[in-house]
Amino acid sequence: MRIAEVLRNKGSSVTTVSPETSVEDLLEELTRRNIGALIVVDHDAVIGMVSERDVVRRIQKRGAAVLQERVCDIMTTEVFTCLPTDSVDSLAETMTEHRIRHLPVMVDRSLVGIVSIGDVVKSRMDELRHERDQLESYIDQAR
């Protein structure tokens, strides 16, 4: 399965955040949307990602004062991306190898979606269900 199909199933809406947003406002947005990460965009360019993990690690190092800092102070700047034509399997490998949970989907430097590890797992489970149904149908026809 390709990432384009994952986006067709889940939608291509992406919530982004400005690098100047406070960490406290970031947490409110993550909570309100029930998501684990946001893409940081400045002038329509992806410049980073920020996740719950980034916040927790900074709080552990610097304390609650982090909540008043800006997203650009805590974001991850090395952003791995993917294309709609990439396979779900290749994304699973990238996510596992680099220990990341979210990948922006890009086309010609434009953000067209985001895929999470949950989307990858759901896709794989759907594929397995489909294969099981086909095998059961095949067995039933042979009887």
N, CA, C and O atoms as CSV, one atom per row, in Angstrom:
chain,resi,resn,atom,element,x,y,z
A,1,MET,N,N,0.843,-1.170,0.000
A,1,MET,CA,C,0.000,0.000,0.000
A,1,MET,C,C,0.898,1.245,0.000
A,1,MET,O,O,1.967,1.260,0.609
A,2,ARG,N,N,0.446,2.255,-0.678
A,2,ARG,CA,C,1.180,3.518,-0.784
A,2,ARG,C,C,0.634,4.544,0.209
A,2,ARG,O,O,-0.508,4.442,0.656
A,3,ILE,N,N,1.459,5.526,0.544
A,3,ILE,CA,C,1.074,6.576,1.491
A,3,ILE,C,C,-0.107,7.384,0.960
A,3,ILE,O,O,-0.937,7.843,1.744
A,4,ALA,N,N,-0.196,7.565,-0.349
A,4,ALA,CA,C,-1.325,8.285,-0.937
A,4,ALA,C,C,-2.650,7.641,-0.535
A,4,ALA,O,O,-3.628,8.341,-0.273
A,5,GLU,N,N,-2.684,6.310,-0.487
A,5,GLU,CA,C,-3.914,5.604,-0.095
A,5,GLU,C,C,-4.217,5.803,1.394
A,5,GLU,O,O,-5.376,5.947,1.785
A,6,VAL,N,N,-3.176,5.810,2.208
A,6,VAL,CA,C,-3.359,6.086,3.639
A,6,VAL,C,C,-3.990,7.468,3.815
A,6,VAL,O,O,-4.926,7.638,4.597
A,7,LEU,N,N,-3.467,8.452,3.080
A,7,LEU,CA,C,-4.012,9.810,3.183
A,7,LEU,C,C,-5.441,9.885,2.660
A,7,LEU,O,O,-6.255,10.636,3.197
A,8,ARG,N,N,-5.756,9.118,1.618
A,8,ARG,CA,C,-7.144,9.094,1.125
A,8,ARG,C,C,-8.086,8.566,2.199
A,8,ARG,O,O,-9.206,9.055,2.344
A,9,ASN,N,N,-7.633,7.571,2.948
A,9,ASN,CA,C,-8.468,6.967,3.988
A,9,ASN,C,C,-8.602,7.847,5.223
A,9,ASN,O,O,-9.682,7.930,5.807
A,10,LYS,N,N,-7.521,8.502,5.628
A,10,LYS,CA,C,-7.536,9.271,6.878
A,10,LYS,C,C,-7.765,10.758,6.659
A,10,LYS,O,O,-8.179,11.470,7.574
A,11,GLY,N,N,-7.495,11.224,5.448
A,11,GLY,CA,C,-7.575,12.642,5.147
A,11,GLY,C,C,-6.193,13.262,5.144
A,11,GLY,O,O,-5.248,12.719,5.717
A,12,SER,N,N,-6.089,14.399,4.496
A,12,SER,CA,C,-4.781,15.024,4.356
A,12,SER,C,C,-4.649,16.303,5.182
A,12,SER,O,O,-3.690,17.059,5.027
A,13,SER,N,N,-5.603,16.527,6.040
A,13,SER,CA,C,-5.551,17.711,6.890
A,13,SER,C,C,-4.353,17.623,7.840
A,13,SER,O,O,-4.120,16.592,8.471
A,14,VAL,N,N,-3.602,18.719,7.928
A,14,VAL,CA,C,-2.431,18.754,8.793
A,14,VAL,C,C,-2.506,20.001,9.667
A,14,VAL,O,O,-2.686,21.112,9.169
A,15,THR,N,N,-2.368,19.806,10.952
A,15,THR,CA,C,-2.298,20.926,11.874
A,15,THR,C,C,-0.842,21.313,12.035
A,15,THR,O,O,0.013,20.472,12.310
A,16,THR,N,N,-0.573,22.590,11.861
A,16,THR,CA,C,0.797,23.082,11.993
A,16,THR,C,C,0.853,24.115,13.105
A,16,THR,O,O,-0.172,24.559,13.622
A,17,VAL,N,N,2.061,24.481,13.453
A,17,VAL,CA,C,2.271,25.459,14.513
A,17,VAL,C,C,3.412,26.382,14.094
A,17,VAL,O,O,4.327,25.974,13.379
A,18,SER,N,N,3.344,27.603,14.541
A,18,SER,CA,C,4.385,28.585,14.272
A,18,SER,C,C,5.553,28.369,15.231
A,18,SER,O,O,5.346,27.915,16.357
A,19,PRO,N,N,6.766,28.683,14.808
A,19,PRO,CA,C,7.912,28.536,15.712
A,19,PRO,C,C,7.831,29.471,16.915
A,19,PRO,O,O,8.494,29.231,17.925
A,20,GLU,N,N,7.037,30.523,16.826
A,20,GLU,CA,C,6.924,31.504,17.912
A,20,GLU,C,C,5.847,31.139,18.934
A,20,GLU,O,O,5.709,31.821,19.950
A,21,THR,N,N,5.094,30.092,18.685
A,21,THR,CA,C,4.046,29.643,19.612
A,21,THR,C,C,4.674,29.217,20.928
A,21,THR,O,O,5.738,28.599,20.941
A,22,SER,N,N,4.022,29.543,22.029
A,22,SER,CA,C,4.543,29.109,23.333
A,22,SER,C,C,4.334,27.607,23.500
A,22,SER,O,O,3.419,27.028,22.915
A,23,VAL,N,N,5.173,27.001,24.285
A,23,VAL,CA,C,5.051,25.572,24.562
A,23,VAL,C,C,3.717,25.294,25.254
A,23,VAL,O,O,3.086,24.270,24.996
A,24,GLU,N,N,3.293,26.193,26.122
A,24,GLU,CA,C,2.001,26.030,26.795
A,24,GLU,C,C,0.863,25.993,25.774
A,24,GLU,O,O,-0.025,25.146,25.876
A,25,ASP,N,N,0.877,26.896,24.793
A,25,ASP,CA,C,-0.153,26.890,23.745
A,25,ASP,C,C,-0.050,25.644,22.877
A,25,ASP,O,O,-1.062,25.099,22.436
A,26,LEU,N,N,1.168,25.200,22.636
A,26,LEU,CA,C,1.374,23.957,21.897
A,26,LEU,C,C,0.674,22.799,22.600
A,26,LEU,O,O,-0.041,22.023,21.967
A,27,LEU,N,N,0.881,22.685,23.914
A,27,LEU,CA,C,0.264,21.594,24.671
A,27,LEU,C,C,-1.255,21.674,24.640
A,27,LEU,O,O,-1.929,20.646,24.581
A,28,GLU,N,N,-1.791,22.871,24.678
A,28,GLU,CA,C,-3.244,23.033,24.573
A,28,GLU,C,C,-3.750,22.503,23.230
A,28,GLU,O,O,-4.778,21.830,23.168
A,29,GLU,N,N,-3.020,22.813,22.162
A,29,GLU,CA,C,-3.416,22.362,20.823
A,29,GLU,C,C,-3.297,20.840,20.691
A,29,GLU,O,O,-4.186,20.199,20.130
A,30,LEU,N,N,-2.227,20.270,21.195
A,30,LEU,CA,C,-2.076,18.817,21.160
A,30,LEU,C,C,-3.216,18.133,21.913
A,30,LEU,O,O,-3.769,17.135,21.452
A,31,THR,N,N,-3.553,18.681,23.067
A,31,THR,CA,C,-4.627,18.109,23.880
A,31,THR,C,C,-5.979,18.265,23.190
A,31,THR,O,O,-6.766,17.320,23.130
A,32,ARG,N,N,-6.238,19.447,22.677
A,32,ARG,CA,C,-7.533,19.730,22.038
A,32,ARG,C,C,-7.757,18.817,20.834
A,32,ARG,O,O,-8.872,18.351,20.602
A,33,ARG,N,N,-6.718,18.570,20.089
A,33,ARG,CA,C,-6.840,17.751,18.880
A,33,ARG,C,C,-6.560,16.268,19.128
A,33,ARG,O,O,-6.736,15.444,18.230
A,34,ASN,N,N,-6.124,15.926,20.346
A,34,ASN,CA,C,-5.805,14.551,20.717
A,34,ASN,C,C,-4.766,13.943,19.763
A,34,ASN,O,O,-4.940,12.845,19.232
A,35,ILE,N,N,-3.687,14.700,19.570
A,35,ILE,CA,C,-2.595,14.252,18.711
A,35,ILE,C,C,-1.283,14.345,19.480
A,35,ILE,O,O,-1.221,14.968,20.539
A,36,GLY,N,N,-0.242,13.726,18.946
A,36,GLY,CA,C,1.023,13.662,19.661
A,36,GLY,C,C,2.119,14.556,19.134
A,36,GLY,O,O,3.160,14.700,19.777
A,37,ALA,N,N,1.907,15.172,17.956
A,37,ALA,CA,C,2.958,16.009,17.382
A,37,ALA,C,C,2.361,16.997,16.396
A,37,ALA,O,O,1.289,16.780,15.830
A,38,LEU,N,N,3.087,18.084,16.212
A,38,LEU,CA,C,2.715,19.085,15.215
A,38,LEU,C,C,3.930,19.425,14.371
A,38,LEU,O,O,5.067,19.367,14.838
A,39,ILE,N,N,3.674,19.777,13.138
A,39,ILE,CA,C,4.727,20.217,12.239
A,39,ILE,C,C,4.901,21.717,12.432
A,39,ILE,O,O,3.923,22.463,12.492
A,40,VAL,N,N,6.147,22.148,12.528
A,40,VAL,CA,C,6.458,23.560,12.709
A,40,VAL,C,C,6.716,24.166,11.331
A,40,VAL,O,O,7.587,23.715,10.588
A,41,VAL,N,N,5.935,25.201,11.011
A,41,VAL,CA,C,5.995,25.817,9.694
A,41,VAL,C,C,6.262,27.310,9.849
A,41,VAL,O,O,5.669,27.985,10.689
A,42,ASP,N,N,7.174,27.804,9.012
A,42,ASP,CA,C,7.473,29.230,8.974
A,42,ASP,C,C,7.468,29.664,7.512
A,42,ASP,O,O,8.247,29.155,6.706
A,43,HIS,N,N,6.598,30.599,7.175
A,43,HIS,CA,C,6.458,31.074,5.794
A,43,HIS,C,C,6.245,29.911,4.828
A,43,HIS,O,O,6.904,29.822,3.791
A,44,ASP,N,N,5.329,29.032,5.177
A,44,ASP,CA,C,4.952,27.867,4.366
A,44,ASP,C,C,6.063,26.841,4.181
A,44,ASP,O,O,5.944,25.955,3.335
A,45,ALA,N,N,7.131,26.942,4.948
A,45,ALA,CA,C,8.213,25.957,4.871
A,45,ALA,C,C,8.254,25.149,6.164
A,45,ALA,O,O,8.171,25.709,7.257
A,46,VAL,N,N,8.381,23.843,6.035
A,46,VAL,CA,C,8.523,22.970,7.199
A,46,VAL,C,C,9.929,23.177,7.754
A,46,VAL,O,O,10.923,22.957,7.062
A,47,ILE,N,N,9.995,23.609,9.032
A,47,ILE,CA,C,11.307,23.843,9.649
A,47,ILE,C,C,11.562,22.943,10.855
A,47,ILE,O,O,12.655,22.949,11.420
A,48,GLY,N,N,10.545,22.169,11.246
A,48,GLY,CA,C,10.740,21.278,12.384
A,48,GLY,C,C,9.478,20.519,12.732
A,48,GLY,O,O,8.429,20.683,12.109
A,49,MET,N,N,9.615,19.684,13.748
A,49,MET,CA,C,8.483,18.955,14.335
A,49,MET,C,C,8.612,19.094,15.830
A,49,MET,O,O,9.714,19.197,16.370
A,50,VAL,N,N,7.475,19.095,16.490
A,50,VAL,CA,C,7.493,19.155,17.943
A,50,VAL,C,C,6.468,18.159,18.467
A,50,VAL,O,O,5.322,18.123,18.019
A,51,SER,N,N,6.907,17.358,19.421
A,51,SER,CA,C,6.048,16.291,19.939
A,51,SER,C,C,5.950,16.369,21.455
A,51,SER,O,O,6.663,17.126,22.112
A,52,GLU,N,N,5.049,15.566,21.980
A,52,GLU,CA,C,4.938,15.456,23.437
A,52,GLU,C,C,6.283,15.038,24.029
A,52,GLU,O,O,6.679,15.510,25.095
A,53,ARG,N,N,6.963,14.167,23.338
A,53,ARG,CA,C,8.271,13.676,23.799
A,53,ARG,C,C,9.272,14.829,23.921
A,53,ARG,O,O,10.038,14.884,24.883
A,54,ASP,N,N,9.266,15.760,22.941
A,54,ASP,CA,C,10.153,16.920,23.013
A,54,ASP,C,C,9.863,17.741,24.273
A,54,ASP,O,O,10.783,18.180,24.963
A,55,VAL,N,N,8.590,17.940,24.559
A,55,VAL,CA,C,8.200,18.733,25.729
A,55,VAL,C,C,8.640,18.039,27.018
A,55,VAL,O,O,9.228,18.670,27.895
A,56,VAL,N,N,8.360,16.766,27.129
A,56,VAL,CA,C,8.695,16.024,28.347
A,56,VAL,C,C,10.203,16.044,28.600
A,56,VAL,O,O,10.647,16.251,29.729
A,57,ARG,N,N,10.967,15.831,27.564
A,57,ARG,CA,C,12.428,15.823,27.732
A,57,ARG,C,C,12.951,17.190,28.177
A,57,ARG,O,O,13.863,17.267,29.000
A,58,ARG,N,N,12.377,18.266,27.635
A,58,ARG,CA,C,12.828,19.602,28.038
A,58,ARG,C,C,12.378,19.944,29.457
A,58,ARG,O,O,13.111,20.603,30.194
A,59,ILE,N,N,11.191,19.506,29.842
A,59,ILE,CA,C,10.737,19.738,31.216
A,59,ILE,C,C,11.648,19.013,32.195
A,59,ILE,O,O,11.979,19.544,33.255
A,60,GLN,N,N,12.051,17.800,31.836
A,60,GLN,CA,C,12.935,17.039,32.711
A,60,GLN,C,C,14.268,17.770,32.887
A,60,GLN,O,O,14.845,17.758,33.974
A,61,LYS,N,N,14.753,18.401,31.828
A,61,LYS,CA,C,16.041,19.102,31.899
A,61,LYS,C,C,15.935,20.489,32.527
A,61,LYS,O,O,16.794,20.882,33.316
A,62,ARG,N,N,14.875,21.236,32.176
A,62,ARG,CA,C,14.820,22.647,32.550
A,62,ARG,C,C,13.668,23.033,33.467
A,62,ARG,O,O,13.588,24.178,33.912
A,63,GLY,N,N,12.787,22.100,33.750
A,63,GLY,CA,C,11.683,22.394,34.652
A,63,GLY,C,C,10.500,23.042,33.947
A,63,GLY,O,O,10.477,23.176,32.723
A,64,ALA,N,N,9.523,23.438,34.745
A,64,ALA,CA,C,8.257,23.964,34.241
A,64,ALA,C,C,8.402,25.280,33.481
A,64,ALA,O,O,7.485,25.671,32.758
A,65,ALA,N,N,9.516,25.962,33.625
A,65,ALA,CA,C,9.733,27.219,32.888
A,65,ALA,C,C,9.682,26.996,31.377
A,65,ALA,O,O,9.475,27.944,30.620
A,66,VAL,N,N,9.868,25.754,30.932
A,66,VAL,CA,C,9.792,25.415,29.512
A,66,VAL,C,C,8.444,25.813,28.930
A,66,VAL,O,O,8.352,26.154,27.751
A,67,LEU,N,N,7.410,25.772,29.740
A,67,LEU,CA,C,6.071,26.095,29.247
A,67,LEU,C,C,5.982,27.513,28.699
A,67,LEU,O,O,5.132,27.794,27.854
A,68,GLN,N,N,6.826,28.388,29.156
A,68,GLN,CA,C,6.829,29.777,28.682
A,68,GLN,C,C,7.761,29.989,27.492
A,68,GLN,O,O,7.767,31.068,26.898
A,69,GLU,N,N,8.542,28.982,27.140
A,69,GLU,CA,C,9.446,29.095,25.998
A,69,GLU,C,C,8.665,28.949,24.697
A,69,GLU,O,O,7.467,28.665,24.699
A,70,ARG,N,N,9.369,29.150,23.594
A,70,ARG,CA,C,8.757,29.049,22.276
A,70,ARG,C,C,8.998,27.657,21.684
A,70,ARG,O,O,9.946,26.962,22.048
A,71,VAL,N,N,8.134,27.282,20.786
A,71,VAL,CA,C,8.258,25.995,20.113
A,71,VAL,C,C,9.628,25.861,19.445
A,71,VAL,O,O,10.224,24.785,19.480
A,72,CYS,N,N,10.132,26.931,18.843
A,72,CYS,CA,C,11.431,26.847,18.153
A,72,CYS,C,C,12.566,26.523,19.109
A,72,CYS,O,O,13.632,26.092,18.669
A,73,ASP,N,N,12.362,26.721,20.417
A,73,ASP,CA,C,13.394,26.411,21.400
A,73,ASP,C,C,13.472,24.925,21.733
A,73,ASP,O,O,14.479,24.460,22.267
A,74,ILE,N,N,12.427,24.186,21.424
A,74,ILE,CA,C,12.395,22.766,21.808
A,74,ILE,C,C,12.164,21.812,20.642
A,74,ILE,O,O,12.274,20.598,20.813
A,75,MET,N,N,11.849,22.336,19.469
A,75,MET,CA,C,11.477,21.475,18.341
A,75,MET,C,C,12.662,20.657,17.835
A,75,MET,O,O,13.821,20.999,18.069
A,76,THR,N,N,12.347,19.586,17.146
A,76,THR,CA,C,13.320,18.770,16.450
A,76,THR,C,C,13.483,19.357,15.058
A,76,THR,O,O,12.501,19.520,14.334
A,77,THR,N,N,14.707,19.673,14.680
A,77,THR,CA,C,14.920,20.320,13.388
A,77,THR,C,C,15.289,19.344,12.274
A,77,THR,O,O,15.182,19.683,11.096
A,78,GLU,N,N,15.719,18.145,12.633
A,78,GLU,CA,C,15.982,17.131,11.612
A,78,GLU,C,C,14.680,16.392,11.331
A,78,GLU,O,O,14.297,15.482,12.066
A,79,VAL,N,N,14.011,16.792,10.264
A,79,VAL,CA,C,12.691,16.255,9.948
A,79,VAL,C,C,12.805,15.269,8.791
A,79,VAL,O,O,13.208,15.636,7.687
A,80,PHE,N,N,12.449,14.025,9.052
A,80,PHE,CA,C,12.371,13.026,8.001
A,80,PHE,C,C,11.005,13.183,7.338
A,80,PHE,O,O,10.001,13.387,8.020
A,81,THR,N,N,10.967,13.089,6.028
A,81,THR,CA,C,9.713,13.230,5.292
A,81,THR,C,C,9.524,12.032,4.375
A,81,THR,O,O,10.417,11.201,4.211
A,82,CYS,N,N,8.346,11.967,3.785
A,82,CYS,CA,C,8.068,10.918,2.819
A,82,CYS,C,C,7.255,11.498,1.670
A,82,CYS,O,O,6.811,12.646,1.715
A,83,LEU,N,N,7.072,10.691,0.657
A,83,LEU,CA,C,6.295,11.061,-0.518
A,83,LEU,C,C,5.006,10.239,-0.555
A,83,LEU,O,O,4.956,9.153,0.023
A,84,PRO,N,N,3.976,10.733,-1.218
A,84,PRO,CA,C,2.748,9.932,-1.356
A,84,PRO,C,C,2.991,8.610,-2.065
A,84,PRO,O,O,2.237,7.657,-1.869
A,85,THR,N,N,4.027,8.538,-2.879
A,85,THR,CA,C,4.322,7.310,-3.628
A,85,THR,C,C,5.105,6.287,-2.814
A,85,THR,O,O,5.270,5.150,-3.256
A,86,ASP,N,N,5.585,6.662,-1.645
A,86,ASP,CA,C,6.313,5.725,-0.785
A,86,ASP,C,C,5.377,4.634,-0.281
A,86,ASP,O,O,4.172,4.846,-0.146
A,87,SER,N,N,5.936,3.487,-0.011
A,87,SER,CA,C,5.130,2.374,0.517
A,87,SER,C,C,5.021,2.487,2.038
A,87,SER,O,O,5.887,3.060,2.699
A,88,VAL,N,N,3.964,1.941,2.562
A,88,VAL,CA,C,3.780,1.898,4.014
A,88,VAL,C,C,4.899,1.086,4.649
A,88,VAL,O,O,5.371,1.428,5.733
A,89,ASP,N,N,5.328,0.023,3.993
A,89,ASP,CA,C,6.416,-0.802,4.529
A,89,ASP,C,C,7.713,-0.006,4.655
A,89,ASP,O,O,8.428,-0.136,5.648
A,90,SER,N,N,8.016,0.814,3.656
A,90,SER,CA,C,9.251,1.606,3.728
A,90,SER,C,C,9.160,2.637,4.845
A,90,SER,O,O,10.157,2.937,5.501
A,91,LEU,N,N,7.960,3.180,5.062
A,91,LEU,CA,C,7.768,4.132,6.164
A,91,LEU,C,C,7.963,3.443,7.505
A,91,LEU,O,O,8.576,4.006,8.411
A,92,ALA,N,N,7.448,2.237,7.635
A,92,ALA,CA,C,7.611,1.490,8.884
A,92,ALA,C,C,9.090,1.284,9.179
A,92,ALA,O,O,9.519,1.401,10.327
A,93,GLU,N,N,9.868,0.979,8.151
A,93,GLU,CA,C,11.313,0.809,8.331
A,93,GLU,C,C,11.973,2.114,8.766
A,93,GLU,O,O,12.788,2.122,9.689
A,94,THR,N,N,11.627,3.205,8.111
A,94,THR,CA,C,12.197,4.509,8.462
A,94,THR,C,C,11.854,4.881,9.893
A,94,THR,O,O,12.715,5.333,10.648
A,95,MET,N,N,10.604,4.692,10.263
A,95,MET,CA,C,10.161,5.035,11.618
A,95,MET,C,C,10.879,4.189,12.660
A,95,MET,O,O,11.273,4.695,13.710
A,96,THR,N,N,11.046,2.922,12.376
A,96,THR,CA,C,11.731,2.026,13.303
A,96,THR,C,C,13.217,2.360,13.405
A,96,THR,O,O,13.769,2.455,14.501
A,97,GLU,N,N,13.849,2.536,12.261
A,97,GLU,CA,C,15.281,2.809,12.224
A,97,GLU,C,C,15.641,4.113,12.935
A,97,GLU,O,O,16.652,4.184,13.633
A,98,HIS,N,N,14.817,5.138,12.758
A,98,HIS,CA,C,15.135,6.453,13.323
A,98,HIS,C,C,14.360,6.765,14.605
A,98,HIS,O,O,14.486,7.850,15.173
A,99,ARG,N,N,13.555,5.794,15.049
A,99,ARG,CA,C,12.776,5.940,16.292
A,99,ARG,C,C,11.916,7.200,16.273
A,99,ARG,O,O,11.941,8.009,17.201
A,100,ILE,N,N,11.148,7.343,15.181
A,100,ILE,CA,C,10.240,8.478,15.042
A,100,ILE,C,C,8.826,7.973,14.851
A,100,ILE,O,O,8.615,6.853,14.386
A,101,ARG,N,N,7.863,8.798,15.210
A,101,ARG,CA,C,6.465,8.381,15.187
A,101,ARG,C,C,5.600,9.144,14.200
A,101,ARG,O,O,4.448,8.775,13.970
A,102,HIS,N,N,6.141,10.203,13.615
A,102,HIS,CA,C,5.366,11.026,12.691
A,102,HIS,C,C,6.241,11.451,11.519
A,102,HIS,O,O,7.393,11.843,11.703
A,103,LEU,N,N,5.686,11.372,10.312
A,103,LEU,CA,C,6.415,11.811,9.119
A,103,LEU,C,C,5.524,12.724,8.284
A,103,LEU,O,O,4.425,12.331,7.893
A,104,PRO,N,N,5.991,13.935,8.010
A,104,PRO,CA,C,5.265,14.788,7.073
A,104,PRO,C,C,5.328,14.191,5.670
A,104,PRO,O,O,6.338,13.606,5.280
A,105,VAL,N,N,4.255,14.340,4.928
A,105,VAL,CA,C,4.210,13.892,3.544
A,105,VAL,C,C,4.371,15.139,2.676
A,105,VAL,O,O,3.594,16.089,2.782
A,106,MET,N,N,5.388,15.122,1.821
A,106,MET,CA,C,5.734,16.304,1.040
A,106,MET,C,C,5.664,16.008,-0.458
A,106,MET,O,O,5.948,14.897,-0.905
A,107,VAL,N,N,5.278,17.031,-1.218
A,107,VAL,CA,C,5.344,16.997,-2.672
A,107,VAL,C,C,5.897,18.343,-3.113
A,107,VAL,O,O,5.287,19.385,-2.874
A,108,ASP,N,N,7.052,18.314,-3.758
A,108,ASP,CA,C,7.688,19.555,-4.225
A,108,ASP,C,C,7.764,20.610,-3.131
A,108,ASP,O,O,7.375,21.758,-3.345
A,109,ARG,N,N,8.256,20.230,-1.974
A,109,ARG,CA,C,8.422,21.108,-0.810
A,109,ARG,C,C,7.108,21.634,-0.230
A,109,ARG,O,O,7.117,22.542,0.600
A,110,SER,N,N,5.992,21.073,-0.661
A,110,SER,CA,C,4.688,21.439,-0.099
A,110,SER,C,C,4.201,20.320,0.812
A,110,SER,O,O,4.289,19.140,0.474
A,111,LEU,N,N,3.691,20.710,1.962
A,111,LEU,CA,C,3.157,19.765,2.933
A,111,LEU,C,C,1.777,19.309,2.473
A,111,LEU,O,O,0.876,20.131,2.306
A,112,VAL,N,N,1.606,18.002,2.266
A,112,VAL,CA,C,0.322,17.484,1.781
A,112,VAL,C,C,-0.330,16.513,2.754
A,112,VAL,O,O,-1.429,16.024,2.491
A,113,GLY,N,N,0.331,16.225,3.880
A,113,GLY,CA,C,-0.251,15.316,4.857
A,113,GLY,C,C,0.768,14.957,5.921
A,113,GLY,O,O,1.911,15.413,5.905
A,114,ILE,N,N,0.316,14.126,6.843
A,114,ILE,CA,C,1.197,13.595,7.883
A,114,ILE,C,C,0.769,12.162,8.162
A,114,ILE,O,O,-0.421,11.847,8.169
A,115,VAL,N,N,1.742,11.306,8.389
A,115,VAL,CA,C,1.470,9.902,8.688
A,115,VAL,C,C,2.113,9.582,10.030
A,115,VAL,O,O,3.273,9.911,10.279
A,116,SER,N,N,1.334,8.934,10.887
A,116,SER,CA,C,1.830,8.547,12.208
A,116,SER,C,C,2.066,7.045,12.249
A,116,SER,O,O,1.625,6.306,11.369
A,117,ILE,N,N,2.758,6.614,13.272
A,117,ILE,CA,C,2.986,5.184,13.457
A,117,ILE,C,C,1.640,4.460,13.599
A,117,ILE,O,O,1.504,3.311,13.178
A,118,GLY,N,N,0.667,5.125,14.183
A,118,GLY,CA,C,-0.677,4.545,14.289
A,118,GLY,C,C,-1.304,4.307,12.930
A,118,GLY,O,O,-1.974,3.295,12.725
A,119,ASP,N,N,-1.093,5.234,11.991
A,119,ASP,CA,C,-1.601,5.061,10.626
A,119,ASP,C,C,-0.937,3.867,9.950
A,119,ASP,O,O,-1.586,3.116,9.223
A,120,VAL,N,N,0.365,3.698,10.196
A,120,VAL,CA,C,1.108,2.578,9.617
A,120,VAL,C,C,0.573,1.257,10.177
A,120,VAL,O,O,0.344,0.310,9.425
A,121,VAL,N,N,0.378,1.197,11.483
A,121,VAL,CA,C,-0.142,-0.021,12.117
A,121,VAL,C,C,-1.554,-0.333,11.616
A,121,VAL,O,O,-1.862,-1.483,11.305
A,122,LYS,N,N,-2.411,0.688,11.536
A,122,LYS,CA,C,-3.776,0.487,11.041
A,122,LYS,C,C,-3.764,-0.031,9.613
A,122,LYS,O,O,-4.529,-0.932,9.268
A,123,SER,N,N,-2.900,0.533,8.786
A,123,SER,CA,C,-2.797,0.095,7.398
A,123,SER,C,C,-2.397,-1.377,7.324
A,123,SER,O,O,-2.971,-2.155,6.562
A,124,ARG,N,N,-1.415,-1.735,8.118
A,124,ARG,CA,C,-0.948,-3.133,8.114
A,124,ARG,C,C,-2.039,-4.070,8.629
A,124,ARG,O,O,-2.219,-5.161,8.088
A,125,MET,N,N,-2.759,-3.665,9.655
A,125,MET,CA,C,-3.855,-4.494,10.179
A,125,MET,C,C,-4.953,-4.666,9.127
A,125,MET,O,O,-5.497,-5.760,8.977
A,126,ASP,N,N,-5.282,-3.597,8.399
A,126,ASP,CA,C,-6.280,-3.685,7.329
A,126,ASP,C,C,-5.830,-4.655,6.242
A,126,ASP,O,O,-6.627,-5.445,5.736
A,127,GLU,N,N,-4.542,-4.590,5.885
A,127,GLU,CA,C,-3.999,-5.516,4.887
A,127,GLU,C,C,-4.105,-6.960,5.365
A,127,GLU,O,O,-4.492,-7.842,4.598
A,128,LEU,N,N,-3.764,-7.202,6.623
A,128,LEU,CA,C,-3.838,-8.556,7.172
A,128,LEU,C,C,-5.280,-9.069,7.209
A,128,LEU,O,O,-5.534,-10.235,6.905
A,129,ARG,N,N,-6.218,-8.201,7.580
A,129,ARG,CA,C,-7.643,-8.598,7.572
A,129,ARG,C,C,-8.093,-8.962,6.161
A,129,ARG,O,O,-8.790,-9.955,5.955
A,130,HIS,N,N,-7.685,-8.149,5.201
A,130,HIS,CA,C,-8.049,-8.403,3.809
A,130,HIS,C,C,-7.476,-9.743,3.342
A,130,HIS,O,O,-8.180,-10.523,2.700
A,131,GLU,N,N,-6.222,-10.016,3.653
A,131,GLU,CA,C,-5.599,-11.283,3.285
A,131,GLU,C,C,-6.313,-12.449,3.945
A,131,GLU,O,O,-6.545,-13.480,3.313
A,132,ARG,N,N,-6.664,-12.288,5.225
A,132,ARG,CA,C,-7.377,-13.353,5.936
A,132,ARG,C,C,-8.723,-13.620,5.276
A,132,ARG,O,O,-9.100,-14.775,5.078
A,133,ASP,N,N,-9.449,-12.560,4.934
A,133,ASP,CA,C,-10.756,-12.718,4.295
A,133,ASP,C,C,-10.629,-13.431,2.947
A,133,ASP,O,O,-11.461,-14.267,2.596
A,134,GLN,N,N,-9.582,-13.091,2.200
A,134,GLN,CA,C,-9.374,-13.753,0.922
A,134,GLN,C,C,-9.064,-15.240,1.115
A,134,GLN,O,O,-9.573,-16.084,0.379
A,135,LEU,N,N,-8.232,-15.552,2.101
A,135,LEU,CA,C,-7.911,-16.956,2.374
A,135,LEU,C,C,-9.146,-17.728,2.824
A,135,LEU,O,O,-9.360,-18.861,2.392
A,136,GLU,N,N,-9.957,-17.128,3.684
A,136,GLU,CA,C,-11.179,-17.789,4.137
A,136,GLU,C,C,-12.126,-18.021,2.961
A,136,GLU,O,O,-12.750,-19.078,2.867
A,137,SER,N,N,-12.233,-17.053,2.078
A,137,SER,CA,C,-13.090,-17.195,0.901
A,137,SER,C,C,-12.566,-18.310,0.007
A,137,SER,O,O,-13.354,-19.109,-0.501
A,138,TYR,N,N,-11.280,-18.381,-0.192
A,138,TYR,CA,C,-10.663,-19.406,-1.005
A,138,TYR,C,C,-10.927,-20.795,-0.412
A,138,TYR,O,O,-11.265,-21.733,-1.134
A,139,ILE,N,N,-10.771,-20.911,0.895
A,139,ILE,CA,C,-11.008,-22.192,1.574
A,139,ILE,C,C,-12.472,-22.579,1.464
A,139,ILE,O,O,-12.791,-23.738,1.200
A,140,ASP,N,N,-13.369,-21.614,1.664
A,140,ASP,CA,C,-14.807,-21.908,1.564
A,140,ASP,C,C,-15.196,-22.379,0.167
A,140,ASP,O,O,-16.043,-23.261,0.022
A,141,GLN,N,N,-14.585,-21.797,-0.860
A,141,GLN,CA,C,-14.883,-22.199,-2.241
A,141,GLN,C,C,-14.387,-23.604,-2.541
A,141,GLN,O,O,-14.968,-24.309,-3.366
A,142,ALA,N,N,-13.321,-24.007,-1.878
A,142,ALA,CA,C,-12.733,-25.334,-2.114
A,142,ALA,C,C,-13.546,-26.435,-1.447
A,142,ALA,O,O,-13.377,-27.610,-1.770
A,143,ARG,N,N,-14.414,-26.073,-0.533
A,143,ARG,CA,C,-15.196,-27.110,0.179
A,143,ARG,C,C,-16.326,-27.618,-0.613
A,143,ARG,O,O,-17.066,-28.485,-0.148
